[in-house]
Amino acid sequence: AVVSTQSTGIAVATVSGIMVLTAYPKIMLMLMKKEFRTQFVDREKDLQRRLNFYRCTEASEAGQYDDYYGDQIKDLTDYRYWVRIQQIKRQNIEALNRARVN
């Protein structure tokens, strides 16, 4: 009986911990002042718009999946590196397409 109580307690703690961690960003946004919350959301939307603009979608068809969504971007330097990689991928795809035509 002791083992089942301990394992039940561990399971409940694990599930509640997962629920808190998944809700944490939402809770933090709700606790922010409205001004900061709207600025944060606007910056996030702008970043997603920029990622969608620079993302080389043709590269995914060619089998190049390294950081397609920009998950590794932590700061401005990472963002610039990611954009440069996307530009290189696009140039490589264009060169490959030109070679196929010729």
Phi and psi in radians as a Rosetta constraint file:
Dihedral C 1 N 2 CA 2 C 2 CIRCULARHARMONIC -1.195 0.35
Dihedral N 2 CA 2 C 2 N 3 CIRCULARHARMONIC -0.697 0.35
Dihedral C 2 N 3 CA 3 C 3 CIRCULARHARMONIC -1.126 0.35
Dihedral N 3 CA 3 C 3 N 4 CIRCULARHARMONIC -0.760 0.35
Dihedral C 3 N 4 CA 4 C 4 CIRCULARHARMONIC -1.176 0.35
Dihedral N 4 CA 4 C 4 N 5 CIRCULARHARMONIC -0.606 0.35
Dihedral C 4 N 5 CA 5 C 5 CIRCULARHARMONIC -1.172 0.35
Dihedral N 5 CA 5 C 5 N 6 CIRCULARHARMONIC -0.729 0.35
Dihedral C 5 N 6 CA 6 C 6 CIRCULARHARMONIC -1.155 0.35
Dihedral N 6 CA 6 C 6 N 7 CIRCULARHARMONIC -0.777 0.35
Dihedral C 6 N 7 CA 7 C 7 CIRCULARHARMONIC -1.183 0.35
Dihedral N 7 CA 7 C 7 N 8 CIRCULARHARMONIC -0.594 0.35
Dihedral C 7 N 8 CA 8 C 8 CIRCULARHARMONIC -1.140 0.35
Dihedral N 8 CA 8 C 8 N 9 CIRCULARHARMONIC -0.743 0.35
Dihedral C 8 N 9 CA 9 C 9 CIRCULARHARMONIC -1.097 0.35
Dihedral N 9 CA 9 C 9 N 10 CIRCULARHARMONIC -0.701 0.35
Dihedral C 9 N 10 CA 10 C 10 CIRCULARHARMONIC -1.147 0.35
Dihedral N 10 CA 10 C 10 N 11 CIRCULARHARMONIC -0.741 0.35
Dihedral C 10 N 11 CA 11 C 11 CIRCULARHARMONIC -1.110 0.35
Dihedral N 11 CA 11 C 11 N 12 CIRCULARHARMONIC -0.755 0.35
Dihedral C 11 N 12 CA 12 C 12 CIRCULARHARMONIC -1.123 0.35
Dihedral N 12 CA 12 C 12 N 13 CIRCULARHARMONIC -0.748 0.35
Dihedral C 12 N 13 CA 13 C 13 CIRCULARHARMONIC -1.113 0.35
Dihedral N 13 CA 13 C 13 N 14 CIRCULARHARMONIC -0.696 0.35
Dihedral C 13 N 14 CA 14 C 14 CIRCULARHARMONIC -1.132 0.35
Dihedral N 14 CA 14 C 14 N 15 CIRCULARHARMONIC -0.834 0.35
Dihedral C 14 N 15 CA 15 C 15 CIRCULARHARMONIC -1.120 0.35
Dihedral N 15 CA 15 C 15 N 16 CIRCULARHARMONIC -0.763 0.35
Dihedral C 15 N 16 CA 16 C 16 CIRCULARHARMONIC -1.171 0.35
Dihedral N 16 CA 16 C 16 N 17 CIRCULARHARMONIC -0.624 0.35
Dihedral C 16 N 17 CA 17 C 17 CIRCULARHARMONIC -1.116 0.35
Dihedral N 17 CA 17 C 17 N 18 CIRCULARHARMONIC -0.729 0.35
Dihedral C 17 N 18 CA 18 C 18 CIRCULARHARMONIC -1.125 0.35
Dihedral N 18 CA 18 C 18 N 19 CIRCULARHARMONIC -0.720 0.35
Dihedral C 18 N 19 CA 19 C 19 CIRCULARHARMONIC -1.112 0.35
Dihedral N 19 CA 19 C 19 N 20 CIRCULARHARMONIC -0.731 0.35
Dihedral C 19 N 20 CA 20 C 20 CIRCULARHARMONIC -1.153 0.35
Dihedral N 20 CA 20 C 20 N 21 CIRCULARHARMONIC -0.754 0.35
Dihedral C 20 N 21 CA 21 C 21 CIRCULARHARMONIC -1.166 0.35
Dihedral N 21 CA 21 C 21 N 22 CIRCULARHARMONIC -0.625 0.35
Dihedral C 21 N 22 CA 22 C 22 CIRCULARHARMONIC -1.301 0.35
Dihedral N 22 CA 22 C 22 N 23 CIRCULARHARMONIC -0.493 0.35
Dihedral C 22 N 23 CA 23 C 23 CIRCULARHARMONIC -1.542 0.35
Dihedral N 23 CA 23 C 23 N 24 CIRCULARHARMONIC -0.218 0.35
Dihedral C 23 N 24 CA 24 C 24 CIRCULARHARMONIC -0.958 0.35
Dihedral N 24 CA 24 C 24 N 25 CIRCULARHARMONIC -0.861 0.35
Dihedral C 24 N 25 CA 25 C 25 CIRCULARHARMONIC -1.063 0.35
Dihedral N 25 CA 25 C 25 N 26 CIRCULARHARMONIC -0.664 0.35
Dihedral C 25 N 26 CA 26 C 26 CIRCULARHARMONIC -1.167 0.35
Dihedral N 26 CA 26 C 26 N 27 CIRCULARHARMONIC -0.711 0.35
Dihedral C 26 N 27 CA 27 C 27 CIRCULARHARMONIC -1.124 0.35
Dihedral N 27 CA 27 C 27 N 28 CIRCULARHARMONIC -0.748 0.35
Dihedral C 27 N 28 CA 28 C 28 CIRCULARHARMONIC -1.093 0.35
Dihedral N 28 CA 28 C 28 N 29 CIRCULARHARMONIC -0.698 0.35
Dihedral C 28 N 29 CA 29 C 29 CIRCULARHARMONIC -1.110 0.35
Dihedral N 29 CA 29 C 29 N 30 CIRCULARHARMONIC -0.682 0.35
Dihedral C 29 N 30 CA 30 C 30 CIRCULARHARMONIC -1.188 0.35
Dihedral N 30 CA 30 C 30 N 31 CIRCULARHARMONIC -0.572 0.35
Dihedral C 30 N 31 CA 31 C 31 CIRCULARHARMONIC -1.388 0.35
Dihedral N 31 CA 31 C 31 N 32 CIRCULARHARMONIC -0.338 0.35
Dihedral C 31 N 32 CA 32 C 32 CIRCULARHARMONIC -1.178 0.35
Dihedral N 32 CA 32 C 32 N 33 CIRCULARHARMONIC 2.693 0.35
Dihedral C 32 N 33 CA 33 C 33 CIRCULARHARMONIC -1.110 0.35
Dihedral N 33 CA 33 C 33 N 34 CIRCULARHARMONIC 2.648 0.35
Dihedral C 33 N 34 CA 34 C 34 CIRCULARHARMONIC -1.013 0.35
Dihedral N 34 CA 34 C 34 N 35 CIRCULARHARMONIC -0.680 0.35
Dihedral C 34 N 35 CA 35 C 35 CIRCULARHARMONIC -1.067 0.35
Dihedral N 35 CA 35 C 35 N 36 CIRCULARHARMONIC -0.831 0.35
Dihedral C 35 N 36 CA 36 C 36 CIRCULARHARMONIC -1.188 0.35
Dihedral N 36 CA 36 C 36 N 37 CIRCULARHARMONIC -0.642 0.35
Dihedral C 36 N 37 CA 37 C 37 CIRCULARHARMONIC -1.105 0.35
Dihedral N 37 CA 37 C 37 N 38 CIRCULARHARMONIC -0.801 0.35
Dihedral C 37 N 38 CA 38 C 38 CIRCULARHARMONIC -1.170 0.35
Dihedral N 38 CA 38 C 38 N 39 CIRCULARHARMONIC -0.663 0.35
Dihedral C 38 N 39 CA 39 C 39 CIRCULARHARMONIC -1.103 0.35
Dihedral N 39 CA 39 C 39 N 40 CIRCULARHARMONIC -0.747 0.35
Dihedral C 39 N 40 CA 40 C 40 CIRCULARHARMONIC -1.085 0.35
Dihedral N 40 CA 40 C 40 N 41 CIRCULARHARMONIC -0.815 0.35
Dihedral C 40 N 41 CA 41 C 41 CIRCULARHARMONIC -1.129 0.35
Dihedral N 41 CA 41 C 41 N 42 CIRCULARHARMONIC -0.696 0.35
Dihedral C 41 N 42 CA 42 C 42 CIRCULARHARMONIC -1.107 0.35
Dihedral N 42 CA 42 C 42 N 43 CIRCULARHARMONIC -0.732 0.35
Dihedral C 42 N 43 CA 43 C 43 CIRCULARHARMONIC -1.137 0.35
Dihedral N 43 CA 43 C 43 N 44 CIRCULARHARMONIC -0.686 0.35
Dihedral C 43 N 44 CA 44 C 44 CIRCULARHARMONIC -1.124 0.35
Dihedral N 44 CA 44 C 44 N 45 CIRCULARHARMONIC -0.756 0.35
Dihedral C 44 N 45 CA 45 C 45 CIRCULARHARMONIC -1.104 0.35
Dihedral N 45 CA 45 C 45 N 46 CIRCULARHARMONIC -0.705 0.35
Dihedral C 45 N 46 CA 46 C 46 CIRCULARHARMONIC -1.119 0.35
Dihedral N 46 CA 46 C 46 N 47 CIRCULARHARMONIC -0.735 0.35
Dihedral C 46 N 47 CA 47 C 47 CIRCULARHARMONIC -1.087 0.35
Dihedral N 47 CA 47 C 47 N 48 CIRCULARHARMONIC -0.780 0.35
Dihedral C 47 N 48 CA 48 C 48 CIRCULARHARMONIC -1.111 0.35
Dihedral N 48 CA 48 C 48 N 49 CIRCULARHARMONIC -0.662 0.35
Dihedral C 48 N 49 CA 49 C 49 CIRCULARHARMONIC -1.098 0.35
Dihedral N 49 CA 49 C 49 N 50 CIRCULARHARMONIC -0.768 0.35
Dihedral C 49 N 50 CA 50 C 50 CIRCULARHARMONIC -1.142 0.35
Dihedral N 50 CA 50 C 50 N 51 CIRCULARHARMONIC -0.741 0.35
Dihedral C 50 N 51 CA 51 C 51 CIRCULARHARMONIC -1.070 0.35
Dihedral N 51 CA 51 C 51 N 52 CIRCULARHARMONIC -0.745 0.35
Dihedral C 51 N 52 CA 52 C 52 CIRCULARHARMONIC -1.138 0.35
Dihedral N 52 CA 52 C 52 N 53 CIRCULARHARMONIC -0.598 0.35
Dihedral C 52 N 53 CA 53 C 53 CIRCULARHARMONIC -1.207 0.35
Dihedral N 53 CA 53 C 53 N 54 CIRCULARHARMONIC -0.771 0.35
Dihedral C 53 N 54 CA 54 C 54 CIRCULARHARMONIC -1.546 0.35
Dihedral N 54 CA 54 C 54 N 55 CIRCULARHARMONIC -0.266 0.35
Dihedral C 54 N 55 CA 55 C 55 CIRCULARHARMONIC -1.086 0.35
Dihedral N 55 CA 55 C 55 N 56 CIRCULARHARMONIC 2.303 0.35
Dihedral C 55 N 56 CA 56 C 56 CIRCULARHARMONIC -1.546 0.35
Dihedral N 56 CA 56 C 56 N 57 CIRCULARHARMONIC 1.721 0.35
Dihedral C 56 N 57 CA 57 C 57 CIRCULARHARMONIC -1.293 0.35
Dihedral N 57 CA 57 C 57 N 58 CIRCULARHARMONIC -0.437 0.35
Dihedral C 57 N 58 CA 58 C 58 CIRCULARHARMONIC -1.164 0.35
Dihedral N 58 CA 58 C 58 N 59 CIRCULARHARMONIC -0.519 0.35
Dihedral C 58 N 59 CA 59 C 59 CIRCULARHARMONIC -1.153 0.35
Dihedral N 59 CA 59 C 59 N 60 CIRCULARHARMONIC -0.545 0.35
Dihedral C 59 N 60 CA 60 C 60 CIRCULARHARMONIC -1.142 0.35
Dihedral N 60 CA 60 C 60 N 61 CIRCULARHARMONIC -0.560 0.35
Dihedral C 60 N 61 CA 61 C 61 CIRCULARHARMONIC -1.266 0.35
Dihedral N 61 CA 61 C 61 N 62 CIRCULARHARMONIC -0.454 0.35
Dihedral C 61 N 62 CA 62 C 62 CIRCULARHARMONIC -1.512 0.35
Dihedral N 62 CA 62 C 62 N 63 CIRCULARHARMONIC -0.016 0.35
Dihedral C 62 N 63 CA 63 C 63 CIRCULARHARMONIC 1.626 0.35
Dihedral N 63 CA 63 C 63 N 64 CIRCULARHARMONIC 0.287 0.35
Dihedral C 63 N 64 CA 64 C 64 CIRCULARHARMONIC -1.790 0.35
Dihedral N 64 CA 64 C 64 N 65 CIRCULARHARMONIC 1.855 0.35
Dihedral C 64 N 65 CA 65 C 65 CIRCULARHARMONIC -1.989 0.35
Dihedral N 65 CA 65 C 65 N 66 CIRCULARHARMONIC 0.209 0.35
Dihedral C 65 N 66 CA 66 C 66 CIRCULARHARMONIC -1.213 0.35
Dihedral N 66 CA 66 C 66 N 67 CIRCULARHARMONIC 1.976 0.35
Dihedral C 66 N 67 CA 67 C 67 CIRCULARHARMONIC 0.921 0.35
Dihedral N 67 CA 67 C 67 N 68 CIRCULARHARMONIC 0.843 0.35
Dihedral C 67 N 68 CA 68 C 68 CIRCULARHARMONIC -1.041 0.35
Dihedral N 68 CA 68 C 68 N 69 CIRCULARHARMONIC -0.665 0.35
Dihedral C 68 N 69 CA 69 C 69 CIRCULARHARMONIC -1.604 0.35
Dihedral N 69 CA 69 C 69 N 70 CIRCULARHARMONIC -0.025 0.35
Dihedral C 69 N 70 CA 70 C 70 CIRCULARHARMONIC 1.310 0.35
Dihedral N 70 CA 70 C 70 N 71 CIRCULARHARMONIC 0.511 0.35
Dihedral C 70 N 71 CA 71 C 71 CIRCULARHARMONIC -1.160 0.35
Dihedral N 71 CA 71 C 71 N 72 CIRCULARHARMONIC -0.427 0.35
Dihedral C 71 N 72 CA 72 C 72 CIRCULARHARMONIC -1.519 0.35
Dihedral N 72 CA 72 C 72 N 73 CIRCULARHARMONIC 0.012 0.35
Dihedral C 72 N 73 CA 73 C 73 CIRCULARHARMONIC -1.313 0.35
Dihedral N 73 CA 73 C 73 N 74 CIRCULARHARMONIC 2.087 0.35
Dihedral C 73 N 74 CA 74 C 74 CIRCULARHARMONIC -2.008 0.35
Dihedral N 74 CA 74 C 74 N 75 CIRCULARHARMONIC -0.500 0.35
Dihedral C 74 N 75 CA 75 C 75 CIRCULARHARMONIC -2.614 0.35
Dihedral N 75 CA 75 C 75 N 76 CIRCULARHARMONIC -3.054 0.35
Dihedral C 75 N 76 CA 76 C 76 CIRCULARHARMONIC -1.095 0.35
Dihedral N 76 CA 76 C 76 N 77 CIRCULARHARMONIC -0.661 0.35
Dihedral C 76 N 77 CA 77 C 77 CIRCULARHARMONIC -1.093 0.35
Dihedral N 77 CA 77 C 77 N 78 CIRCULARHARMONIC -0.758 0.35
Dihedral C 77 N 78 CA 78 C 78 CIRCULARHARMONIC -1.100 0.35
Dihedral N 78 CA 78 C 78 N 79 CIRCULARHARMONIC -0.687 0.35
Dihedral C 78 N 79 CA 79 C 79 CIRCULARHARMONIC -1.109 0.35
Dihedral N 79 CA 79 C 79 N 80 CIRCULARHARMONIC -0.813 0.35
Dihedral C 79 N 80 CA 80 C 80 CIRCULARHARMONIC -1.076 0.35
Dihedral N 80 CA 80 C 80 N 81 CIRCULARHARMONIC -0.716 0.35
Dihedral C 80 N 81 CA 81 C 81 CIRCULARHARMONIC -1.093 0.35
Dihedral N 81 CA 81 C 81 N 82 CIRCULARHARMONIC -0.773 0.35
Dihedral C 81 N 82 CA 82 C 82 CIRCULARHARMONIC -1.070 0.35
Dihedral N 82 CA 82 C 82 N 83 CIRCULARHARMONIC -0.760 0.35
Dihedral C 82 N 83 CA 83 C 83 CIRCULARHARMONIC -1.089 0.35
Dihedral N 83 CA 83 C 83 N 84 CIRCULARHARMONIC -0.756 0.35
Dihedral C 83 N 84 CA 84 C 84 CIRCULARHARMONIC -1.082 0.35
Dihedral N 84 CA 84 C 84 N 85 CIRCULARHARMONIC -0.744 0.35
Dihedral C 84 N 85 CA 85 C 85 CIRCULARHARMONIC -1.080 0.35
Dihedral N 85 CA 85 C 85 N 86 CIRCULARHARMONIC -0.725 0.35
Dihedral C 85 N 86 CA 86 C 86 CIRCULARHARMONIC -1.115 0.35
Dihedral N 86 CA 86 C 86 N 87 CIRCULARHARMONIC -0.671 0.35
Dihedral C 86 N 87 CA 87 C 87 CIRCULARHARMONIC -1.137 0.35
Dihedral N 87 CA 87 C 87 N 88 CIRCULARHARMONIC -0.723 0.35
Dihedral C 87 N 88 CA 88 C 88 CIRCULARHARMONIC -1.113 0.35
Dihedral N 88 CA 88 C 88 N 89 CIRCULARHARMONIC -0.742 0.35
Dihedral C 88 N 89 CA 89 C 89 CIRCULARHARMONIC -1.048 0.35
Dihedral N 89 CA 89 C 89 N 90 CIRCULARHARMONIC -0.772 0.35
Dihedral C 89 N 90 CA 90 C 90 CIRCULARHARMONIC -1.093 0.35
Dihedral N 90 CA 90 C 90 N 91 CIRCULARHARMONIC -0.732 0.35
Dihedral C 90 N 91 CA 91 C 91 CIRCULARHARMONIC -1.107 0.35
Dihedral N 91 CA 91 C 91 N 92 CIRCULARHARMONIC -0.727 0.35
Dihedral C 91 N 92 CA 92 C 92 CIRCULARHARMONIC -1.118 0.35
Dihedral N 92 CA 92 C 92 N 93 CIRCULARHARMONIC -0.725 0.35
Dihedral C 92 N 93 CA 93 C 93 CIRCULARHARMONIC -1.133 0.35
Dihedral N 93 CA 93 C 93 N 94 CIRCULARHARMONIC -0.745 0.35
Dihedral C 93 N 94 CA 94 C 94 CIRCULARHARMONIC -1.103 0.35
Dihedral N 94 CA 94 C 94 N 95 CIRCULARHARMONIC -0.734 0.35
Dihedral C 94 N 95 CA 95 C 95 CIRCULARHARMONIC -1.116 0.35
Dihedral N 95 CA 95 C 95 N 96 CIRCULARHARMONIC -0.693 0.35
Dihedral C 95 N 96 CA 96 C 96 CIRCULARHARMONIC -1.123 0.35
Dihedral N 96 CA 96 C 96 N 97 CIRCULARHARMONIC -0.725 0.35
Dihedral C 96 N 97 CA 97 C 97 CIRCULARHARMONIC -1.148 0.35
Dihedral N 97 CA 97 C 97 N 98 CIRCULARHARMONIC -0.693 0.35
Dihedral C 97 N 98 CA 98 C 98 CIRCULARHARMONIC -1.122 0.35
Dihedral N 98 CA 98 C 98 N 99 CIRCULARHARMONIC -0.678 0.35
Dihedral C 98 N 99 CA 99 C 99 CIRCULARHARMONIC -1.169 0.35
Dihedral N 99 CA 99 C 99 N 100 CIRCULARHARMONIC -0.602 0.35
Dihedral C 99 N 100 CA 100 C 100 CIRCULARHARMONIC -1.208 0.35
Dihedral N 100 CA 100 C 100 N 101 CIRCULARHARMONIC -0.618 0.35
Dihedral C 100 N 101 CA 101 C 101 CIRCULARHARMONIC -1.229 0.35
Dihedral N 101 CA 101 C 101 N 102 CIRCULARHARMONIC -0.691 0.35
